C-alpha cells in the first residue's frame, strides 16, 4: 500500500491595511452581468461579504464579462 503524500499549506501573509486586486471573468469571456439588476445584486452581495469580513472596497469596475475590485483588508480575522 502506498503512503499518501501530504504537502503543508503555505502560511498566509495577512495584515491590516493589505491591498488586493481581485479580477474575475466569465467562461470563454461570456457575459456575467446581463443587466443593471445583475450588477445591483452583485454589489449588494459584495457589501454583505464586506460587512461580514471587515474588508473594504475603495474602488471597483463592473463590465459585461468581468469585474475588477480593489479590496483592502482592514483587520485580520482570527478563528
Biotite code that builds the C-alpha atoms (Angstrom):
import biotite.structure as struc

atoms = struc.array([
    struc.Atom([0.000, 0.000, 0.000], chain_id="A", res_id=1, res_name="UNK", atom_name="CA", element="C"),
    struc.Atom([1.379, 3.401, -0.963], chain_id="A", res_id=2, res_name="UNK", atom_name="CA", element="C"),
    struc.Atom([1.737, 6.227, 1.521], chain_id="A", res_id=3, res_name="UNK", atom_name="CA", element="C"),
    struc.Atom([-0.232, 9.398, 0.822], chain_id="A", res_id=4, res_name="UNK", atom_name="CA", element="C"),
    struc.Atom([1.875, 12.470, 0.250], chain_id="A", res_id=5, res_name="UNK", atom_name="CA", element="C"),
    struc.Atom([0.768, 15.477, 2.272], chain_id="A", res_id=6, res_name="UNK", atom_name="CA", element="C"),
    struc.Atom([2.040, 18.908, 1.362], chain_id="A", res_id=7, res_name="UNK", atom_name="CA", element="C"),
    struc.Atom([1.546, 21.530, 4.071], chain_id="A", res_id=8, res_name="UNK", atom_name="CA", element="C"),
    struc.Atom([-0.212, 24.737, 3.122], chain_id="A", res_id=9, res_name="UNK", atom_name="CA", element="C"),
    struc.Atom([1.926, 27.838, 2.935], chain_id="A", res_id=10, res_name="UNK", atom_name="CA", element="C"),
    struc.Atom([1.265, 30.239, 5.738], chain_id="A", res_id=11, res_name="UNK", atom_name="CA", element="C"),
    struc.Atom([-0.879, 33.115, 4.545], chain_id="A", res_id=12, res_name="UNK", atom_name="CA", element="C"),
    struc.Atom([0.548, 36.593, 4.757], chain_id="A", res_id=13, res_name="UNK", atom_name="CA", element="C"),
    struc.Atom([-2.293, 38.676, 6.152], chain_id="A", res_id=14, res_name="UNK", atom_name="CA", element="C"),
    struc.Atom([-2.072, 42.084, 7.749], chain_id="A", res_id=15, res_name="UNK", atom_name="CA", element="C"),
    struc.Atom([-4.322, 45.052, 8.337], chain_id="A", res_id=16, res_name="UNK", atom_name="CA", element="C"),
    struc.Atom([-4.010, 47.538, 5.515], chain_id="A", res_id=17, res_name="UNK", atom_name="CA", element="C"),
    struc.Atom([-3.168, 44.938, 2.848], chain_id="A", res_id=18, res_name="UNK", atom_name="CA", element="C"),
    struc.Atom([-4.475, 45.870, -0.611], chain_id="A", res_id=19, res_name="UNK", atom_name="CA", element="C"),
    struc.Atom([-5.562, 43.262, -3.164], chain_id="A", res_id=20, res_name="UNK", atom_name="CA", element="C"),
    struc.Atom([-6.589, 43.447, -6.807], chain_id="A", res_id=21, res_name="UNK", atom_name="CA", element="C"),
    struc.Atom([-9.386, 40.933, -7.460], chain_id="A", res_id=22, res_name="UNK", atom_name="CA", element="C"),
    struc.Atom([-10.482, 40.139, -11.012], chain_id="A", res_id=23, res_name="UNK", atom_name="CA", element="C"),
    struc.Atom([-12.896, 37.552, -12.376], chain_id="A", res_id=24, res_name="UNK", atom_name="CA", element="C"),
    struc.Atom([-14.031, 36.902, -15.920], chain_id="A", res_id=25, res_name="UNK", atom_name="CA", element="C"),
    struc.Atom([-16.826, 34.796, -17.419], chain_id="A", res_id=26, res_name="UNK", atom_name="CA", element="C"),
    struc.Atom([-16.009, 31.444, -19.017], chain_id="A", res_id=27, res_name="UNK", atom_name="CA", element="C"),
    struc.Atom([-14.846, 31.969, -22.603], chain_id="A", res_id=28, res_name="UNK", atom_name="CA", element="C"),
    struc.Atom([-15.267, 35.683, -21.853], chain_id="A", res_id=29, res_name="UNK", atom_name="CA", element="C"),
    struc.Atom([-19.040, 35.279, -21.762], chain_id="A", res_id=30, res_name="UNK", atom_name="CA", element="C"),
    struc.Atom([-21.168, 37.935, -20.084], chain_id="A", res_id=31, res_name="UNK", atom_name="CA", element="C"),
    struc.Atom([-21.546, 37.647, -16.323], chain_id="A", res_id=32, res_name="UNK", atom_name="CA", element="C"),
    struc.Atom([-23.785, 40.714, -15.938], chain_id="A", res_id=33, res_name="UNK", atom_name="CA", element="C"),
    struc.Atom([-26.809, 40.725, -18.226], chain_id="A", res_id=34, res_name="UNK", atom_name="CA", element="C"),
    struc.Atom([-28.375, 43.953, -16.956], chain_id="A", res_id=35, res_name="UNK", atom_name="CA", element="C"),
    struc.Atom([-28.343, 46.563, -14.193], chain_id="A", res_id=36, res_name="UNK", atom_name="CA", element="C"),
    struc.Atom([-30.295, 44.237, -11.882], chain_id="A", res_id=37, res_name="UNK", atom_name="CA", element="C"),
    struc.Atom([-27.421, 41.721, -12.060], chain_id="A", res_id=38, res_name="UNK", atom_name="CA", element="C"),
    struc.Atom([-24.926, 44.466, -11.247], chain_id="A", res_id=39, res_name="UNK", atom_name="CA", element="C"),
    struc.Atom([-27.009, 45.707, -8.294], chain_id="A", res_id=40, res_name="UNK", atom_name="CA", element="C"),
    struc.Atom([-27.352, 42.140, -6.956], chain_id="A", res_id=41, res_name="UNK", atom_name="CA", element="C"),
    struc.Atom([-23.581, 41.680, -7.223], chain_id="A", res_id=42, res_name="UNK", atom_name="CA", element="C"),
    struc.Atom([-22.906, 44.932, -5.356], chain_id="A", res_id=43, res_name="UNK", atom_name="CA", element="C"),
    struc.Atom([-25.404, 44.002, -2.647], chain_id="A", res_id=44, res_name="UNK", atom_name="CA", element="C"),
    struc.Atom([-23.748, 40.593, -2.165], chain_id="A", res_id=45, res_name="UNK", atom_name="CA", element="C"),
    struc.Atom([-20.312, 42.247, -2.140], chain_id="A", res_id=46, res_name="UNK", atom_name="CA", element="C"),
    struc.Atom([-21.475, 44.716, 0.545], chain_id="A", res_id=47, res_name="UNK", atom_name="CA", element="C"),
    struc.Atom([-22.770, 41.826, 2.680], chain_id="A", res_id=48, res_name="UNK", atom_name="CA", element="C"),
    struc.Atom([-19.458, 39.989, 2.339], chain_id="A", res_id=49, res_name="UNK", atom_name="CA", element="C"),
    struc.Atom([-17.524, 43.128, 3.283], chain_id="A", res_id=50, res_name="UNK", atom_name="CA", element="C"),
    struc.Atom([-19.728, 43.616, 6.332], chain_id="A", res_id=51, res_name="UNK", atom_name="CA", element="C"),
    struc.Atom([-19.062, 40.034, 7.489], chain_id="A", res_id=52, res_name="UNK", atom_name="CA", element="C"),
    struc.Atom([-15.309, 40.067, 6.845], chain_id="A", res_id=53, res_name="UNK", atom_name="CA", element="C"),
    struc.Atom([-14.328, 43.650, 7.600], chain_id="A", res_id=54, res_name="UNK", atom_name="CA", element="C"),
    struc.Atom([-12.933, 44.176, 4.100], chain_id="A", res_id=55, res_name="UNK", atom_name="CA", element="C"),
    struc.Atom([-13.461, 47.465, 2.287], chain_id="A", res_id=56, res_name="UNK", atom_name="CA", element="C"),
    struc.Atom([-13.715, 48.056, -1.443], chain_id="A", res_id=57, res_name="UNK", atom_name="CA", element="C"),
    struc.Atom([-12.469, 51.566, -2.218], chain_id="A", res_id=58, res_name="UNK", atom_name="CA", element="C"),
    struc.Atom([-12.745, 51.052, -5.990], chain_id="A", res_id=59, res_name="UNK", atom_name="CA", element="C"),
    struc.Atom([-14.428, 48.686, -8.425], chain_id="A", res_id=60, res_name="UNK", atom_name="CA", element="C"),
    struc.Atom([-15.241, 48.363, -12.108], chain_id="A", res_id=61, res_name="UNK", atom_name="CA", element="C"),
    struc.Atom([-18.033, 46.142, -13.420], chain_id="A", res_id=62, res_name="UNK", atom_name="CA", element="C"),
    struc.Atom([-18.083, 45.276, -17.118], chain_id="A", res_id=63, res_name="UNK", atom_name="CA", element="C"),
    struc.Atom([-20.269, 42.927, -19.141], chain_id="A", res_id=64, res_name="UNK", atom_name="CA", element="C"),
    struc.Atom([-17.943, 39.947, -18.957], chain_id="A", res_id=65, res_name="UNK", atom_name="CA", element="C"),
    struc.Atom([-15.682, 40.666, -15.973], chain_id="A", res_id=66, res_name="UNK", atom_name="CA", element="C"),
    struc.Atom([-15.043, 42.820, -12.937], chain_id="A", res_id=67, res_name="UNK", atom_name="CA", element="C"),
    struc.Atom([-12.153, 44.336, -11.029], chain_id="A", res_id=68, res_name="UNK", atom_name="CA", element="C"),
    struc.Atom([-12.130, 45.099, -7.295], chain_id="A", res_id=69, res_name="UNK", atom_name="CA", element="C"),
    struc.Atom([-9.609, 46.904, -5.133], chain_id="A", res_id=70, res_name="UNK", atom_name="CA", element="C"),
    struc.Atom([-10.019, 45.234, -1.738], chain_id="A", res_id=71, res_name="UNK", atom_name="CA", element="C"),
    struc.Atom([-8.484, 46.474, 1.492], chain_id="A", res_id=72, res_name="UNK", atom_name="CA", element="C"),
    struc.Atom([-8.096, 44.173, 4.479], chain_id="A", res_id=73, res_name="UNK", atom_name="CA", element="C"),
    struc.Atom([-8.998, 46.458, 7.365], chain_id="A", res_id=74, res_name="UNK", atom_name="CA", element="C"),
    struc.Atom([-8.334, 43.878, 10.086], chain_id="A", res_id=75, res_name="UNK", atom_name="CA", element="C"),
    struc.Atom([-7.102, 40.285, 10.293], chain_id="A", res_id=76, res_name="UNK", atom_name="CA", element="C"),
    struc.Atom([-9.766, 37.694, 11.051], chain_id="A", res_id=77, res_name="UNK", atom_name="CA", element="C"),
    struc.Atom([-8.987, 35.150, 13.742], chain_id="A", res_id=78, res_name="UNK", atom_name="CA", element="C"),
    struc.Atom([-10.891, 31.919, 14.167], chain_id="A", res_id=79, res_name="UNK", atom_name="CA", element="C"),
])
